[in-house]
Amino acid sequence: MKNVLAVLIGAFITAGCAGTSSQMQVIHDAAEALGGQAPIERIRTLVIEGEGIAPNLGQNLTPETDLPVWKVTEFTRTIDPSKSRMRVKQVREAQFLFAGATVQRQEFGVDGDVAYSVGEDGKPARASEWVARERQREILHHPIMIIRAALQPQWRVGEVRSDGNYQLVDVTNPKGDAFTLAIDRMTKLPARVSSTSYNDNLGDVVIETSFSDYEDVAGLKLPKRLTTKIDKYPQFDLHVTKNAIDGETGDFAAPETVKSAQVPPRSSPVTVTAEEVGKGIWWLAGSGNHRSILFEFDDHLTLFEVPVNEMRTLAVIDTARTLRPNKPLTHAIVSHHHFDHSGGLRAAVAKGLTIITYRGNVEFFKELVGKKHSIVQDALARNPQPLKIEAVDDELVLKDRSMEVRLYHLKNNPREGTNLFAYVPRDRMLVQADMYDSNWLQHPWGDNLPYNIKLHNLRVEKSVPVHGAIQTYADVLKTIQSRRTPAAGS
C-alpha cells in the first residue's frame, strides 16, 4: 500500500512538474531567442529612441474616417526594470488643423506607484494612481520587459494556447494584471503583447503592441518597430532609430516633491456655475473649459452638450434640475462625436435623457452606449437604460410658446463633420462647440463660422459657447481676424 501511495505521489509531482515545465517552456524559449535569461535579467536600463505617428483618438472628422495624427519627430523612452521606472520625452507636431500649439514638447514618467508629468514651465506634478498603473503596463508592452517579468517567480504563467503561427500564453502579475503574450512558433520571438484597460468613452478595451524588425544590440534582440492600438484604433507606430542597453541615462527617479505630493484622484473635482444669459437660458460653466447650455421650454428643460466625462455631466444635470425643479430635464443635444464632447453620453442616457444629435453620429453613439464597462462601472453600467435618440439631418427646430431653438448641421468645416450648432432667434444668440473658442491660439477654420451664419441668414449678436468666453458676435469676428491662419477647405 505504501508503495502504491508513493507511486501516486510521485506521479502527481511528475505531472505537476511537467505541467509547470510546459507552461514555462514557451517563456524560456522566448528568453533564449531574445538573448538568454541571464543577460535579460542583468539589464540595468533600456533606452529606446525613434520617431513615429500617434493618431489622435476620438478626434476624427466623422466617426468612420481615419484619425488625425501627430507626427512624433523626437522620442525617447528610458526604462529601469529593476526599479519599475520609466521616463518618456517626445516632441510632436500636429498633421491636422489644430487651434492650439501645433508643436508640443512632452515629458512624463513613473517610478513604482508614483506617476508624474512635467509641465511647460518645467515643474513636475504628480498624477493619479490610475495613471501610474497604466504607465507600469506600458513598460511591459516590450518583449524584453514582459519576458523578464514572466520569469519572476511571483508572476503566474497560464496554459499555452495555439493561434495559427503563434503560441499564446497569459502572464499575470501579483496585482492581478494579466498580459497575453503571442510568440512566433518559428523564431520563438515575442510578436505582440496585449492587456486590458479602461477608456471613459470606449469602456473595457484591449491595448495591443506588436513587435517587428528585430536587431542585435549588446547580445540581445530588440525590436525596431513597435505598433500599439486600442481595440481597433491605432495609437502609436514607433520606428526605433536607436536601442541602447545600460547606457548613460542620468537620474530619472521621480522628484522628491512629487513623491511627497498628495495623490490626485483619477478625475478632477467638478464645480458647476449657472449664469442666466437670456430668459430661460443658462450658461453652465465652472471648472474647466467645457460648458453646457440649458434651455427652458413650457413643460421641460433641454441641455446643450454633455461634455468631458461622467463626473462633469452628472454635475451639470444635477445643477440644471435645481434651476427649474418643477420642470423635468428630458433632452440632451450632443453637438458632435469628439470624445471630449460625447464623454457624458452614457451618463445622460443613464439619467433617462433623450439624445438629439446629427444623423452621422447615431450609429457611433449606439456603439458607445452598447460598450461593456466592467473594469470601471460607470453610471449606465450601474443603471442600464435604453438609448433614446433623435437624429437631425440639416436642420431641426425645437419650439413652443416659451422657447425656440434652431439646430443646424455645420457645413463644409474641415475639422467638424458631424457638428450641430444652435441659434436662438429671440435673443439673436449663437450656441456652438468647436466652431470658435476665444482662448484658441489660432483659428485655422475661423472663416467657416461666418460662412455658416450667412448660409442660414442668421442675425447673431451674442456668442454663448461651450469653449471660451461669452462675447458679442462682433468681438468673435475681430478675434478670428486677428488670429487667422490659412485653412484649406474652409
N, C-alpha and C positions, 0 to 999 in steps of 0.2 A: 504493500500500500504506500509506504514511504517512497519507494522508487517511482511509483506511478505519479505521486504528488510532485516529486522532484522533476520528473519529465514534463508535467503540465506547467509547473512554474517556469521551467526553462524555456518551454515553448512560448509562453506568454512574454517572457523577457525578450526572446529572439524576435518574436513578432513585433514587439514594441520598438526594438532597436531597428528592425528592418523598416518599420513604418517611418520612424524618425529619419533614418538614413534616406529613404525615398523622398521625403518631403524636403530634406536639406540638400539632396544631391544637385538639384537644379540651381540652388543658390551657390553651392561650392563650385559647380561647373562655370557659372557666370563669373564668379570671382576669379577663377583661373583664366578665363578668356579675357578678362579686363587687365590681368597682370599679376594676379596672385593675392591671396588673403592677407599675407603679411605686409606687402607694400601698401595695400589699400588701408590697412589699419594703422600704418605708420604716418599717413598723410597728416601734416600739421595745418596746411592751408591749401585751398584751391582757388585760383583766380581765373575768371572767365571774362575775356574782353571780346567785344564784337559790335555788330550793328544789325538792324533789322526793321521789321514792320510790326506795329502794335495797333490793331484795329480798335476803334472807339465804340465799345459795346453800348447798345441802346441809343445810338445817335444817328442812325441811317436816315436817308431821305424818306423812305417808306419802309414798313416792316419787312418787305420782300427784297429790297435792294441790298447790295453789298455794304458792309460797314465802312465809314470813312476811316482813314488810317493816320496814325502818327508815324513819321519816319524817325527811327531811333538812330541817330548819327554817331553817338558815343555811348557805350555801355560797358560797365564793369561790375561784376558780381564777385565778391570776396567771401569765402566760406571758411570757417574754422570748425570742423566737425566735432572735435573733442569737447568744445565749449558750447556747441549749438549756437554759433554766432554767424550772422550774415550781414553784409553791408552792400547796398546797391547804389550806384551813381549812374545817372544817364542824362543825356541831352536829347530832346525830341523836338521835331518840327512838324507842325500841322500840314498835312497834304490836302486840306479841305478848307472851305470858307469857315473862318473862326473869328469871333468877336473879341477874344482875349489875346494874350501874348502868344504869337504863333511859334516862338522858340522858347522852350521851357527847360530849366535845369532842375533835376530832382535828386534827392538823396534820402534814403530811409534804411532802416535796419532792424535787426532783432538780436537780442542777447539773452538766451534762455527764454524766460517768460516775460521779458521786457522788450516791447516794441517801441520804436520811435521814428519820427520823421524830422528832417531838418528844413526849416522854412527858408524863404528867400533872404531873410535877414541873417541867416547862418545859425539861428538859435534852434536847438533840438527840443522837441516836445514829445511827451510820452503818448503812446497810442493805447488802444483798449486791449484787453486780454484776447478778444476775438482776433484782432489783427495779429497779435503775437503768435497765436496758434496757426493762423493762415500762413504766416511767413515761415514758421517752422515746417509746415507742409511743403512750402516752396523749396526749401533746402533739399528735401528728399525727392524732388522731381528732377533728379540727376542720377545717372546709372551708378556712379561711384558711391554716392551718398546713400541710396536706397539699399544697395548690396552691403555696404558697410554696416548699416543699421540692421539688416536682416541677419547678419552674422552674430549679432549680440544675443547672449543667452536670454535676456529679458523680453526679447521680441518673440512673437508667436508666428510660426510659419504654417500655413494651411496646406490642404491637399493640392496636388498638382493636377491641372486640367489641360485638356487639349483644345487648341483653337487653330486648326489648319497648320500653318508652318510655325506656330508659336506654342510654347508651353506657358500656361498661366498659373500663377501662384499668388495667394493673398498673404501679405505680411502685416502684422498688427503690433503697434507699439503698446507700452504699458498703460497708456491713457485710453486705449481702445480705438485709436485712429487706424483705419485699415487702408492699405495700399495694394492695388493689384498690379503685379509685375508681369509683363509679357517678354519672354526670352526666345530669341531665334533658335530654332532646332538645329540649324546647321552651324552657325558661328558661335552659339552659346552666349552671344552678347545681348544685353538688355535692349529691347526695341522700343518699349514705351512703359510708362507707369501712370496709373490713374488713381484718383482718390475722390471721395465725395465732399462737397462743401455746400454752402448755402448762399443764395443770392436773393436779396429782398424782392426783386421782380420775378425772377425765374424759379425761385424756390429751391428744392433739392437739385443740385447739379453735379455732374461728373467733370472733373478737371483732369485732362489727359495731356501728358507731354511725351512726344515721340523723339527718339534719338537716331541720328544717322551720320554718315560720313566720319567714321571713327579715324583718329590719328594716334600715332605713338608719341607719348610725352613722358619722359623720365621713367620709362619701363612700364607705363600704364597706357591703356587705350581710353581715349576721351572723345566724345562726340564733338564735331564741328558745327552741327546744326541741331537746334532744339526747337521744336514746334509745339506750342501749347494751345489748347482750345477749351472752351467752357461749353459743354454739351455740343451743339452743332456750330457754335460761333468761334471763329479764330480769335485768339487772344494775343499771341506773340510768336513771331517767327524770327528766331535769333540765329544769325550767321556768325559763328565764332571766328575771330581773326587770330586769337591767341589763347591757348590754355597754358597755365603755369602751375607747377606743383612746388609748394614750400618756398615761394619767392618772398621778397620783402613786401610786406603789406601794411606795416605800421600798426598802431593800436586801433582796433575798431570795436572795442568794448563799448557798451552803452555808457554815456557820460553819467557821472555820479548825480548830477542834478536831475537827470531823467529817472535813474533808479530810485531816487528818494521821492519823486513826484507822485501825487495821488493818481491811481489808475482811473482813467476816464471811462465812462460807460460806452457800450457799443454804439449807441445813438445819443446825440447831444440832447439835453433837455429842451423842451419846446415851450415858447411863450407865444400867445396869440393876442393881438390887439385888434380892436374894432373901431374903425373910423367911418362915420356916415359921410359919404361923398355925394349923395343925391337922395331924394326922397325914396326911402325903401331900398337903398343901395349901400352896402357896407364894404369897405376895403379891409380884409382880414390880413394884417401884417404881423409884426412881432419879430421873433428871432429868424435869422437867415434872410435870403434874398428871393424867397418863393412866397407869393401871396395868393390868396383866393378872394373872389368877389361874390357877395351874396345878394341875390335879387328877391324882393318881396312881391309876391302876386296876391290876388284876392284871398286865396284859401290855402296857399302853400309857399314854400321857400325853395329856391333853386340856387345851387352853388356852382360857380365857375372855377374849375381846377381843384384837383385833389393831389397836390404835388409832394415830391421828395420821398416820403415813406409813410408807413402806417402811423407812427407816432405823430407826425405833423398833421396828417389827415384826420385822425381821431380827435386831436385837439381842436382843429378847425371846425369839425362837425359839432363838437360839444359847445364851442363858442357860438356858432351860428344858431343853435337851438335856444340859447339863452336870450337872443336878441328879440325874437318873437315867439315866446314859448307857447302861445295859443295857436300857432300855425306849424304844421309838420314840414320838415325838410324832406322833400320827396325825390329830387333830381340832382344829378351832378354832371355838369358839362366838362368833359375831358378834352382839352384843346388838341392834343396830339399824342403820339405814341412814345416819344422820347422818355427814357426811364425816369428822369427827374420830374416829369410831368404826369406820368402814369403810375408813379410809385405808390400812390394811395388808392389805386383802383380796387384792389381786393378789399381794403378796409371799407371803402364806400359800398361795395356790394354786400359786405358783411352787415352793414348798417341798414340794408334794405333799400338803398337808393337806386333809382333807375339811371343808367348811364346814357348820356347823349354825346355822340362823337361822330366824326366824319366816317363815312361808309368804309373807307380804306383801312380803318383801324379795327373794324368789327371782328374779323376772323382772328386777328392777333390778340385782341382783348379776350376773346373766348379761350384762346390758348393759355393766356396768362392766368385767367380765373380757374382754369382746369388743372393748373400745375400742382404737384404734390409739395406740401410744406410740412415736412415731418421733423426735419433737423431742428428747425425753429418753427414752432406752431404760431402762425400769425392769426389775426382776428377772424379771417374766413375759415381757416382750419379749425379754429375753436368753435365757430358758429357758422356752419355751412349754410349758404343761401344760394338760390339760383340767380344767374345773371339775367338782369332785365336791361335791355339795351335798345336805344332808338338811334337809327342811322340817319345821318344828314348827308344829302348829296351836295348841291351847290349852295343851298340856302334853306333856312328854316326860321319861321317867325314864332316866337313864344309871346302870346298877348292875351291880356284880359283888361278889365277896367282900370286896374292899378298899375300895370307894368307892360311895357313892350320891349322885348329884347330880340334883335335880329342876329342870326348866326350866319356867317358866310365862310365858305371854304376859301382859304388863302390861295391865290392863283399865281403861278409862274415864279414861285420862290425857289431859289437854287438850293436851299437847305431844308426847307419845311414842305414836305409833300402831302401831309395829312392834317394840316393845321386848320382849326376853326378859330375865328375871332368874332367878337360880339360888338354890336352897336346899339346904343340906347337913344332913339331919336328925340325923345322928350328933353334929354339933358345934353344932346349932341356929344355923347361920351363914347370913346373907343375903349374896349376892354380886350387885351391881347396878351399872348405869351410868345416870346422869342421872335416877334417881329422887330422889337426895339427894346433896349434897356439903357437908361440914362447913365449907367455905370460902365458900359462897354468901352473898351479902348478904341475900337474901330467899328465901323458899320458897313461891312462888305456887301450886305444885301439891303442897305438902307433905302435905296430907291424903290424897292418893292413895296414898302409901306404906303407911300403916297400913290403909287400905281394902283393898289387895291382900293384905296379910298376913292380915287377918281373913277375907278371901274364901276363902282356901285353908286356914284353920285352922292356920297355921304358928306354931311356938313359937320365935321368933327371940330370941337372946340377944346375938349379935355381928354387926355390920355390917362386911364387908370389901369396900370399894367400888373402883370404877375411878377415881373422883374423890374427893379429900379423904382424911381420916384414918380409920383403923380405930377404931371406937367400940363401946361397948355399945349395944344397941338402946334402952335407957332414955335414954341421952345423946342419941341421934338424935332421939327424940321431944321431949326438952327443947329441943334446938336449933330444931327445926321450930316449936315453940310460941312460942319467944322471938322468932323472925323471921317470923312468919306474915304473909301478905298475902292479900287476897281473891283467889280463883282460881275464876272461873266454870267450871263443868263438872267440877270436881274432887270 
